[in-house]
Amino acid sequence: MDILLKNAQIITLNENDDIIREGSIGIRGNKIDHIGSGEQDSDTGYSKVIDCKGRTVMPGFVNAHNHLAMTLFRNYADDMNLMDWLFKKIFPLEDKLTEDAVYWASLLAMVEMIKSGTTTFSDMYFFMEETARATSESGMRAVLSRGLQGESGEEGIDYRLRENLELFDKYHNSFNERIKVMLGPHSVYTCGEPYLKKVAAKSRERGIPIQIHLSETGEEVKNCINKYGKSPVKHLDSLGLLNEGTVAAHCVAVDDSDIDILAARKVNVVHNPGSNMKLASGAAPIVKMLGRGINICLGTDGASSNNNLDMLEEMRMAAYLQKVHTGDPSALPVNEVMRMATAGGAEALGFESTGSLEEGKTADIIVLNTKKAHYYPKYNIKSAIVYSGSSADVETVIIDGSLVMEGGCLVTLDEERILYETQKWASKLTE
């Protein structure tokens, strides 16, 4: 379907950071064919024309760290520290999960993400073939990893790593390259040194990037130093897991020497302010890392530790948290936090053809209704979106040139059925 968005205010997030006050975007196939001001496109030749008067068009959000099926545990275990939350509540319930439960819970997350303007996500979990199936049905763009845990470095591949490699062979660059696959070692506290060495070797051998939880809490750092004599960042670096393809979630408890390593290895860092605040993990030194040239992106983490997947809210929390953390009200301004939520995530996940609105780029686009009271008076549209916007303002979502939501109505997913099935599975798991 060829689509024309006309009469729109356009936030391009291109190199010049151009904002077009009233313009049009033409989409042919899955690419942006034209973008410009005025009436440069006639309606002729487009099978679908959407009048965006009073609307703002921008790149879709990239949720660079998530655990989709944990929507099943939303509001199940709150007000706890990370390790108690994981080992006493989450891990025992995860042992009861089935393929079917993960499929429906993944779809629930996709409903929420699409309706709040997310076009791309990164997921680390298990039963990932079911998440891949859900992704193909939803039309979303994704990076998928099978969560890995283990201690042994012996010859042979354990079932988790085997499943991750099979996932790569079957789904990497599938569905018109909407799905990519990474290796997903969970963390330094669930993966022993021999096991991490084995994962690093497979990463090099197969050319598969890695995503991992890293230095999420001070306790994690303390335990790693006690066990290995070095911080988690230095430990992973010594094992060969840190490079420009690595995506490291959290990086809350890092010192200057850790940041030096992350910068030198060109590691991509995912900031998860909502989850970090809720679990009292701390505030990642994002401003300092940005100053060192580290690519920072934004993620919600799973819905059991956030408790939503709303990237508009995440942008706001990220900006507020850095201002409080640094004592500087100018820290993490709207331009930077919006880039983190779009182009920064696209770069980290290997989807460089998205993240900004430019001719020739892939059409991952969202339309927000900015003709609402909380956007007036109109001064700075980016400030209005980051500090005043709501996920309820997202009306239309286009991914890979195809409509997945129009006028607030999902096109690819049956929301009512998904809500029913996930509630049924939640009841089964907590009986």
GULUMMAR-786077 format. One record per residue (C-alpha): residue number from 1; x, y, z; chain. Coordinates in pm, 1 decimal. Example, Ala and Ser with C-alpha at 12.3 -4.5 7.8 and 13.67 -1.06 7.14 Angstrom:
residues 2
seq; px; py; pz; mol
1; 1230.0; -450.0; 780.0; A
2; 1367.0; -106.0; 714.0; A
//
This chain:
residues 431
seq; px; py; pz; mol
1; 0.0; 0.0; 0.0; A
2; 129.9; 346.7; -93.5; A
3; 44.9; 601.3; 176.4; A
4; 43.9; 980.3; 182.1; A
5; 46.9; 1169.5; 513.2; A
6; -46.5; 1529.2; 436.5; A
7; -93.4; 1857.8; 625.6; A
8; 133.7; 1728.4; 903.1; A
9; 380.3; 1888.7; 1138.9; A
10; 687.7; 1669.0; 1090.6; A
11; 966.3; 1602.7; 1341.0; A
12; 1231.8; 1448.8; 1117.6; A
13; 1511.2; 1385.4; 1371.9; A
14; 1745.4; 1398.6; 1072.4; A
15; 2104.2; 1524.2; 1094.0; A
16; 1987.7; 1887.2; 1082.8; A
17; 1701.8; 1814.5; 1325.1; A
18; 1457.5; 1974.1; 1080.3; A
19; 1099.5; 2036.0; 1185.1; A
20; 853.3; 2095.9; 901.7; A
21; 561.6; 2303.4; 1022.4; A
22; 321.3; 2183.3; 753.8; A
23; 426.9; 1920.1; 507.0; A
24; 373.7; 1575.9; 364.6; A
25; 536.3; 1235.1; 367.5; A
26; 488.5; 996.1; 78.6; A
27; 542.8; 624.4; 138.8; A
28; 581.9; 378.4; -146.1; A
29; 635.9; 16.4; -56.8; A
30; 817.5; 23.5; 277.2; A
31; 1027.0; 335.1; 205.0; A
32; 980.1; 707.4; 251.5; A
33; 957.3; 825.9; -108.8; A
34; 913.5; 1196.0; -38.3; A
35; 922.2; 1433.2; 255.4; A
36; 879.2; 1806.2; 226.7; A
37; 683.6; 2121.0; 304.9; A
38; 377.2; 2249.2; 127.4; A
39; 159.4; 2067.7; -122.9; A
40; 438.2; 1896.9; -315.8; A
41; 246.8; 1569.8; -334.0; A
42; -95.2; 1540.7; -490.3; A
43; -327.8; 1269.1; -365.2; A
44; -297.7; 1098.4; -702.9; A
45; -101.6; 776.9; -706.0; A
46; -147.9; 690.2; -338.8; A
47; -387.1; 414.1; -240.3; A
48; -422.5; 563.7; 107.4; A
49; -426.8; 933.6; 200.0; A
50; -432.3; 1039.2; 566.2; A
51; -503.5; 1403.1; 650.1; A
52; -281.2; 1492.8; 947.0; A
53; -416.6; 1841.5; 1013.2; A
54; -352.2; 1921.2; 1379.9; A
55; -128.6; 1615.1; 1405.6; A
56; 245.9; 1567.9; 1451.3; A
57; 435.0; 1298.2; 1264.2; A
58; 763.3; 1157.4; 1395.3; A
59; 972.5; 836.8; 1391.8; A
60; 833.7; 546.0; 1592.2; A
61; 978.1; 475.2; 1935.9; A
62; 1238.5; 201.8; 1988.4; A
63; 1203.9; 13.0; 2317.0; A
64; 1558.9; -120.5; 2336.9; A
65; 1520.2; -343.0; 2645.0; A
66; 1214.5; -544.7; 2735.4; A
67; 1087.6; -884.4; 2845.2; A
68; 755.3; -900.8; 2665.0; A
69; 597.2; -1205.1; 2827.7; A
70; 649.0; -1050.8; 3171.6; A
71; 327.1; -860.9; 3103.5; A
72; 176.7; -1170.6; 3269.1; A
73; 342.6; -1061.0; 3595.2; A
74; 236.0; -696.7; 3581.5; A
75; 137.2; -578.8; 3933.7; A
76; 208.2; -927.9; 4071.5; A
77; 520.5; -847.1; 4276.1; A
78; 573.6; -482.2; 4364.3; A
79; 765.7; -277.1; 4620.3; A
80; 1057.2; -522.1; 4650.0; A
81; 1432.2; -503.1; 4591.2; A
82; 1570.3; -657.0; 4272.5; A
83; 1714.8; -982.0; 4406.3; A
84; 1412.7; -1065.8; 4626.7; A
85; 1180.3; -972.4; 4341.2; A
86; 1368.7; -1199.3; 4099.0; A
87; 1447.5; -1503.0; 4311.8; A
88; 1143.8; -1513.0; 4542.6; A
89; 867.4; -1404.1; 4304.9; A
90; 956.0; -1392.5; 3935.6; A
91; 1182.1; -1694.6; 3877.6; A
92; 941.4; -1938.7; 4054.5; A
93; 649.1; -1818.2; 3842.9; A
94; 855.7; -1829.4; 3523.4; A
95; 912.8; -2200.6; 3586.5; A
96; 538.7; -2249.4; 3521.9; A
97; 531.9; -2070.3; 3185.4; A
98; 435.8; -2253.3; 2868.0; A
99; 475.0; -2173.3; 2498.6; A
100; 110.1; -2073.4; 2474.9; A
101; 133.0; -1839.6; 2773.8; A
102; 438.3; -1664.9; 2627.9; A
103; 265.6; -1626.5; 2290.0; A
104; -38.6; -1449.0; 2433.6; A
105; 162.7; -1243.1; 2681.9; A
106; 390.3; -1128.3; 2399.2; A
107; 85.9; -1021.9; 2198.4; A
108; -42.8; -829.3; 2501.2; A
109; 285.5; -638.8; 2514.3; A
110; 262.4; -565.3; 2142.7; A
111; -89.3; -425.5; 2180.3; A
112; 36.5; -191.0; 2450.3; A
113; 349.2; -91.0; 2258.9; A
114; 175.5; -22.7; 1928.2; A
115; -95.3; 183.4; 2096.6; A
116; 171.9; 396.3; 2267.4; A
117; 379.4; 452.4; 1953.1; A
118; 652.8; 187.7; 1976.2; A
119; 746.0; 39.6; 1640.4; A
120; 1059.6; -158.6; 1741.0; A
121; 1150.2; -353.7; 2052.3; A
122; 1425.6; -576.9; 2190.0; A
123; 1323.5; -882.2; 2390.2; A
124; 1520.0; -1130.8; 2601.4; A
125; 1321.0; -1424.3; 2733.6; A
126; 1238.4; -1788.8; 2650.9; A
127; 996.4; -1975.6; 2422.1; A
128; 1118.7; -1714.0; 2178.2; A
129; 977.3; -1888.8; 1871.6; A
130; 635.5; -1795.6; 2009.7; A
131; 743.0; -1432.8; 2042.2; A
132; 874.3; -1447.5; 1684.8; A
133; 535.1; -1580.1; 1570.8; A
134; 356.8; -1301.0; 1755.8; A
135; 595.8; -1043.9; 1607.8; A
136; 530.3; -1164.3; 1255.0; A
137; 154.2; -1134.1; 1311.5; A
138; 171.1; -789.9; 1470.9; A
139; 389.0; -633.5; 1200.1; A
140; 634.4; -496.6; 1456.3; A
141; 1013.9; -476.9; 1422.2; A
142; 1217.9; -666.1; 1681.7; A
143; 1543.3; -802.6; 1816.0; A
144; 1490.9; -1137.0; 1990.5; A
145; 1723.9; -1322.9; 2227.2; A
146; 1680.0; -1644.2; 2419.8; A
147; 1773.4; -1565.0; 2779.7; A
148; 2083.7; -1764.3; 2874.4; A
149; 2192.3; -1887.4; 3215.8; A
150; 2458.1; -2140.4; 3307.5; A
151; 2789.9; -2218.3; 3474.2; A
152; 2966.7; -2481.0; 3264.7; A
153; 3219.1; -2414.2; 2992.3; A
154; 3247.5; -2779.5; 2892.5; A
155; 3240.7; -2894.8; 2531.4; A
156; 2897.8; -2903.7; 2377.5; A
157; 2607.8; -2661.2; 2384.7; A
158; 2347.3; -2656.0; 2659.1; A
159; 1980.6; -2644.2; 2556.8; A
160; 1945.3; -2269.9; 2619.1; A
161; 2236.3; -2171.6; 2395.5; A
162; 2124.2; -2424.9; 2136.5; A
163; 1777.3; -2267.8; 2131.4; A
164; 1931.9; -1921.3; 2088.2; A
165; 2143.8; -2039.0; 1792.9; A
166; 1844.7; -2216.3; 1636.3; A
167; 1644.5; -1896.1; 1678.9; A
168; 1918.5; -1708.7; 1491.1; A
169; 1929.8; -1960.9; 1208.8; A
170; 1553.1; -1959.1; 1165.0; A
171; 1455.3; -1596.6; 1224.1; A
172; 1750.0; -1359.4; 1179.3; A
173; 1657.7; -1107.0; 907.3; A
174; 1322.8; -1282.0; 854.7; A
175; 989.5; -1119.8; 764.8; A
176; 1139.5; -860.9; 531.7; A
177; 1424.5; -814.8; 782.5; A
178; 1187.0; -698.5; 1055.6; A
179; 1329.7; -956.9; 1299.7; A
180; 1692.3; -980.1; 1406.5; A
181; 1840.1; -1216.7; 1665.3; A
182; 2109.8; -1163.4; 1929.9; A
183; 2259.6; -1388.1; 2197.2; A
184; 2113.9; -1316.2; 2540.1; A
185; 2333.8; -1406.3; 2839.9; A
186; 2127.9; -1278.4; 3130.7; A
187; 2393.9; -1131.9; 3361.7; A
188; 2721.2; -1193.8; 3543.7; A
189; 2529.9; -1327.9; 3845.7; A
190; 2336.3; -1593.7; 3650.7; A
191; 2615.6; -1690.5; 3407.7; A
192; 2946.6; -1833.7; 3531.0; A
193; 3278.9; -1727.3; 3381.7; A
194; 3326.9; -2048.6; 3176.9; A
195; 2974.1; -2015.9; 3038.8; A
196; 3023.2; -1650.0; 2939.7; A
197; 3346.3; -1746.5; 2763.1; A
198; 3152.9; -2007.2; 2566.2; A
199; 2885.9; -1751.4; 2470.4; A
200; 3154.1; -1501.1; 2366.5; A
201; 3319.6; -1765.9; 2149.3; A
202; 2990.3; -1844.1; 1975.3; A
203; 2928.2; -1472.8; 1926.3; A
204; 3261.2; -1433.1; 1747.7; A
205; 3228.4; -1756.7; 1552.5; A
206; 2878.8; -1681.3; 1419.8; A
207; 2895.6; -1301.3; 1412.4; A
208; 2598.4; -1266.9; 1648.7; A
209; 2582.5; -957.0; 1873.4; A
210; 2513.1; -986.8; 2245.5; A
211; 2266.7; -817.1; 2477.6; A
212; 2303.7; -850.0; 2854.3; A
213; 2199.2; -696.0; 3186.9; A
214; 2502.1; -512.9; 3322.3; A
215; 2581.7; -339.0; 3654.2; A
216; 2215.9; -293.2; 3739.5; A
217; 2269.7; -253.8; 4114.8; A
218; 2542.8; -180.9; 4364.6; A
219; 2487.6; -528.1; 4511.0; A
220; 2563.1; -687.7; 4173.2; A
221; 2889.0; -492.6; 4151.8; A
222; 2988.6; -579.8; 4508.2; A
223; 2923.4; -951.1; 4456.8; A
224; 3112.2; -954.8; 4126.9; A
225; 3415.8; -787.1; 4285.7; A
226; 3406.9; -1037.1; 4573.7; A
227; 3389.7; -1329.8; 4331.8; A
228; 3615.2; -1217.7; 4044.7; A
229; 3811.1; -923.3; 4184.1; A
230; 3668.4; -681.1; 3930.7; A
231; 3349.8; -496.2; 3839.8; A
232; 3092.6; -652.7; 3603.3; A
233; 3205.1; -421.3; 3320.5; A
234; 3571.5; -515.4; 3366.0; A
235; 3476.5; -881.5; 3405.7; A
236; 3283.8; -890.1; 3076.5; A
237; 3558.1; -695.5; 2904.3; A
238; 3817.9; -951.5; 3014.8; A
239; 3598.9; -1227.5; 2868.7; A
240; 3557.1; -1057.0; 2531.5; A
241; 3185.9; -980.0; 2553.2; A
242; 3207.5; -603.0; 2505.5; A
243; 3223.3; -455.6; 2155.0; A
244; 3035.3; -216.2; 1927.1; A
245; 2757.2; -471.4; 1872.6; A
246; 2696.0; -526.9; 2244.6; A
247; 2376.6; -389.3; 2397.8; A
248; 2414.1; -345.3; 2775.8; A
249; 2097.5; -283.5; 2975.0; A
250; 2101.7; -57.6; 3283.1; A
251; 2468.3; 28.8; 3361.1; A
252; 2351.3; 200.9; 3678.3; A
253; 2642.1; 120.1; 3912.2; A
254; 2939.6; 211.4; 3693.4; A
255; 3243.3; 422.7; 3785.3; A
256; 3463.7; 636.0; 3560.2; A
257; 3693.2; 344.9; 3472.9; A
258; 3390.9; 135.5; 3370.7; A
259; 3264.5; 420.6; 3154.1; A
260; 3607.6; 445.4; 2991.7; A
261; 3578.8; 79.1; 2890.4; A
262; 3221.3; 114.8; 2762.0; A
263; 3327.6; 413.7; 2552.5; A
264; 3641.9; 247.1; 2418.2; A
265; 3452.0; -69.2; 2319.6; A
266; 3165.0; 135.8; 2168.5; A
267; 2907.3; -51.7; 2375.6; A
268; 2542.9; 57.6; 2338.8; A
269; 2383.6; 133.5; 2676.5; A
270; 2008.7; 104.4; 2739.2; A
271; 1872.8; 335.4; 3007.8; A
272; 1566.1; 202.1; 3196.0; A
273; 1470.5; 483.6; 3434.9; A
274; 1124.9; 357.3; 3533.0; A
275; 1244.6; 11.6; 3632.7; A
276; 1560.0; 147.0; 3799.4; A
277; 1359.0; 388.1; 4013.0; A
278; 1088.7; 136.6; 4104.8; A
279; 1342.9; -124.6; 4216.5; A
280; 1555.8; 146.4; 4382.7; A
281; 1851.4; 32.9; 4172.9; A
282; 1975.0; 389.1; 4137.1; A
283; 2028.8; 647.5; 3865.9; A
284; 2259.5; 560.1; 3577.6; A
285; 2516.2; 837.2; 3501.8; A
286; 2365.9; 898.0; 3157.8; A
287; 2491.9; 1254.8; 3118.4; A
288; 2847.4; 1143.1; 3191.3; A
289; 2820.3; 854.2; 2944.9; A
290; 2678.6; 1078.7; 2674.7; A
291; 2971.6; 1311.1; 2731.9; A
292; 3203.5; 1020.6; 2653.0; A
293; 3028.0; 958.2; 2321.2; A
294; 2848.1; 638.8; 2425.7; A
295; 2533.4; 561.5; 2228.5; A
296; 2249.4; 570.4; 2481.4; A
297; 1906.6; 432.9; 2405.0; A
298; 1591.3; 391.9; 2607.5; A
299; 1392.1; 93.7; 2728.5; A
300; 1105.7; 23.1; 2964.6; A
301; 1230.7; -316.2; 3091.0; A
302; 953.7; -570.8; 3152.3; A
303; 603.4; -475.5; 3261.2; A
304; 652.9; -651.5; 3594.8; A
305; 916.0; -400.6; 3702.5; A
306; 791.2; -76.6; 3545.4; A
307; 481.0; -147.8; 3521.8; A
308; 400.5; -30.9; 3169.8; A
309; 566.2; -21.5; 2827.1; A
310; 499.4; 346.6; 2759.2; A
311; 800.2; 509.0; 2590.2; A
312; 651.4; 859.0; 2612.4; A
313; 643.9; 821.3; 2989.1; A
314; 994.2; 671.1; 2982.5; A
315; 1133.0; 977.3; 2800.8; A
316; 986.4; 1204.4; 3065.1; A
317; 1119.3; 994.7; 3353.5; A
318; 1463.9; 978.8; 3193.8; A
319; 1482.9; 1356.2; 3164.6; A
320; 1353.5; 1417.2; 3517.2; A
321; 1579.9; 1156.0; 3675.7; A
322; 1897.9; 1300.9; 3523.2; A
323; 1804.2; 1651.6; 3633.8; A
324; 1759.5; 1532.5; 3992.3; A
325; 2064.5; 1305.8; 3978.5; A
326; 2298.4; 1577.9; 3852.3; A
327; 2132.8; 1875.6; 4023.3; A
328; 2130.4; 2041.4; 3680.9; A
329; 1791.7; 2137.4; 3528.5; A
330; 1950.6; 2152.8; 3184.1; A
331; 2064.4; 1788.8; 3198.0; A
332; 1926.5; 1554.7; 2929.4; A
333; 1728.4; 1809.6; 2725.4; A
334; 1436.3; 1711.6; 2503.9; A
335; 1642.4; 1682.8; 2185.2; A
336; 1872.6; 1427.0; 2345.9; A
337; 1608.4; 1218.7; 2518.8; A
338; 1395.6; 1203.9; 2202.9; A
339; 1699.8; 1086.3; 2005.0; A
340; 1761.1; 816.1; 2268.4; A
341; 1403.5; 691.6; 2224.0; A
342; 1428.8; 671.3; 1845.4; A
343; 1756.7; 691.4; 1651.4; A
344; 1970.4; 578.7; 1946.6; A
345; 1774.1; 257.9; 1981.1; A
346; 1762.4; 198.2; 1606.0; A
347; 2142.6; 227.4; 1590.4; A
348; 2196.5; -6.9; 1886.4; A
349; 1967.4; -276.8; 1747.6; A
350; 2103.3; -268.9; 1392.7; A
351; 1803.1; -99.1; 1232.2; A
352; 1989.3; 206.8; 1100.4; A
353; 1741.6; 242.8; 813.3; A
354; 1487.7; 362.9; 1071.8; A
355; 1500.0; 614.9; 1357.5; A
356; 1457.8; 932.3; 1152.3; A
357; 1228.5; 1054.5; 875.6; A
358; 1429.7; 1096.9; 557.0; A
359; 1380.8; 1009.7; 192.2; A
360; 1496.6; 654.9; 124.2; A
361; 1463.9; 541.5; 485.6; A
362; 1225.9; 268.6; 598.2; A
363; 885.3; 401.2; 698.1; A
364; 844.3; 340.9; 1072.9; A
365; 624.6; 638.8; 1156.5; A
366; 377.7; 745.2; 1423.4; A
367; 110.5; 1015.1; 1416.2; A
368; 15.5; 1197.6; 1736.7; A
369; -290.3; 1413.4; 1788.3; A
370; -133.1; 1735.1; 1916.7; A
371; -454.3; 1933.7; 1885.2; A
372; -533.2; 1875.6; 2251.8; A
373; -541.0; 2109.2; 2549.9; A
374; -213.8; 1981.9; 2701.0; A
375; -22.4; 2089.9; 2387.7; A
376; -138.3; 2453.5; 2407.7; A
377; -9.9; 2718.9; 2384.7; A
378; 230.4; 2589.3; 2120.7; A
379; 594.6; 2687.9; 2161.7; A
380; 832.6; 2389.7; 2128.2; A
381; 669.0; 2074.9; 1989.7; A
382; 944.1; 1844.0; 2117.1; A
383; 910.6; 1983.1; 2470.0; A
384; 534.5; 1945.0; 2445.3; A
385; 564.1; 1577.1; 2348.8; A
386; 830.0; 1486.2; 2607.8; A
387; 694.4; 1687.2; 2902.0; A
388; 320.2; 1706.0; 2825.4; A
389; 242.4; 1424.8; 2584.0; A
390; 47.3; 1107.7; 2654.9; A
391; 45.1; 766.9; 2492.3; A
392; -326.2; 826.5; 2436.9; A
393; -225.8; 1090.2; 2180.4; A
394; -90.2; 824.1; 1942.5; A
395; -347.6; 774.1; 1667.3; A
396; -174.3; 604.0; 1377.1; A
397; 127.0; 371.7; 1356.1; A
398; 305.8; 266.6; 1037.0; A
399; 576.3; -3.9; 1048.4; A
400; 777.9; -109.8; 745.0; A
401; 542.1; 97.0; 531.4; A
402; 227.7; -83.4; 654.7; A
403; -49.7; 43.4; 877.9; A
404; -67.0; -145.6; 1206.5; A
405; -293.7; 109.7; 1377.5; A
406; -514.0; 376.5; 1223.6; A
407; -722.8; 629.4; 1411.9; A
408; -656.6; 447.5; 1738.4; A
409; -781.3; 113.2; 1603.5; A
410; -541.6; -180.7; 1576.1; A
411; -522.4; -327.0; 1227.4; A
412; -314.2; -642.4; 1278.8; A
413; -415.3; -761.6; 1627.1; A
414; -739.8; -865.5; 1798.0; A
415; -710.8; -674.7; 2124.0; A
416; -1023.4; -817.3; 2289.9; A
417; -914.2; -1178.3; 2229.9; A
418; -561.3; -1104.1; 2354.8; A
419; -689.8; -947.8; 2677.9; A
420; -911.7; -1251.0; 2739.9; A
421; -635.4; -1505.8; 2679.1; A
422; -373.8; -1331.8; 2892.6; A
423; -611.7; -1293.2; 3186.1; A
424; -691.1; -1663.8; 3158.0; A
425; -320.4; -1752.5; 3166.0; A
426; -249.9; -1517.5; 3457.5; A
427; -519.0; -1696.8; 3658.4; A
428; -369.1; -2036.7; 3575.6; A
429; -16.2; -1936.8; 3673.2; A
430; -110.9; -1789.2; 4009.6; A
431; -358.7; -2055.1; 4122.8; A
//
